[in-house]
Amino acid sequence: MIVVVDSGIWISAIEFGGTPAIAIEKVLQAGGLAISLEIEEEVFRVLQDKFGRNPQMLQRRLGPPERWTEFTATQRMTAWWNAQ
């Protein structure tokens, strides 16, 4: 099974934890997570604009941008989530 996690769920999980975070953990453990580049971009934009997350901090968690082409959006968000 493949699950697409909406940007709102990602944002809630990252900022508040709880049920959204548990859901993401379960999907990650099952290995069926999919995310589009558009969802990833929205998550980062909202985290920066609404919650004041530092873009450099987000970038550090993902590694240098030149490495990003090696990863899909799903892999980048999974890596970022696991670094939390």
C-alpha positions as CSV (number, residue, x, y, z in Angstrom):
1,M,0.0,0.0,0.0
2,I,1.2,3.5,-0.8
3,V,0.1,6.5,1.2
4,V,0.2,10.1,0.2
5,V,0.4,12.4,3.3
6,D,-1.2,15.8,2.8
7,S,0.8,18.9,3.6
8,G,-1.5,19.7,6.5
9,I,-0.7,16.4,8.1
10,W,3.0,16.9,7.7
11,I,2.8,20.4,9.2
12,S,0.7,19.2,12.1
13,A,3.0,16.3,12.8
14,I,6.1,18.4,12.7
15,E,4.8,21.3,14.8
16,F,2.4,19.5,17.2
17,G,3.1,15.8,17.1
18,G,0.1,13.7,18.3
19,T,-2.0,11.6,15.9
20,P,-0.5,13.1,12.7
21,A,3.0,12.2,13.9
22,I,1.9,8.7,14.9
23,A,0.3,8.2,11.4
24,I,3.5,9.3,9.6
25,E,5.6,7.0,11.8
26,K,3.3,4.1,10.9
27,V,3.5,4.8,7.2
28,L,7.3,5.2,7.4
29,Q,7.6,1.9,9.2
30,A,5.5,0.2,6.5
31,G,7.6,1.8,3.8
32,G,4.7,3.0,1.7
33,L,5.1,6.8,1.8
34,A,4.7,8.9,-1.3
35,I,4.9,12.7,-1.5
36,S,4.9,15.1,-4.4
37,L,7.3,17.9,-4.9
38,E,4.4,20.3,-4.6
39,I,3.5,19.0,-1.2
40,E,7.1,19.1,0.0
41,E,7.4,22.7,-1.2
42,E,4.2,23.7,0.6
43,V,5.3,22.1,3.8
44,F,8.6,24.0,3.8
45,R,6.9,27.3,2.8
46,V,4.3,27.0,5.6
47,L,6.9,26.0,8.2
48,Q,9.0,29.0,7.2
49,D,6.2,31.6,6.8
50,K,3.7,30.6,9.4
51,F,5.8,28.9,12.1
52,G,9.1,30.8,11.6
53,R,11.2,27.8,10.9
54,N,14.6,28.8,9.8
55,P,15.3,27.8,6.1
56,Q,18.9,27.1,6.9
57,M,17.9,24.7,9.7
58,L,15.5,22.9,7.4
59,Q,18.3,22.7,4.8
60,R,20.8,21.4,7.3
61,R,18.5,18.6,8.2
62,L,18.2,17.6,4.5
63,G,21.9,18.1,3.7
64,P,23.3,20.4,1.0
65,P,21.0,21.2,-1.9
66,E,23.5,19.7,-4.4
67,R,22.7,16.3,-2.9
68,W,18.9,16.7,-3.3
69,T,18.9,15.6,-6.9
70,E,20.0,12.2,-5.6
71,F,16.8,11.8,-3.6
72,T,13.1,11.9,-4.4
73,A,10.9,14.3,-2.5
74,T,9.7,11.2,-0.5
75,Q,13.2,10.3,0.5
76,R,14.0,13.9,1.5
77,M,10.9,14.3,3.6
78,T,11.5,10.9,5.2
79,A,15.1,11.8,6.0
80,W,14.0,15.2,7.4
81,W,11.3,13.5,9.5
82,N,13.7,10.9,10.9
83,A,16.2,13.7,11.9
84,Q,13.5,15.4,14.1
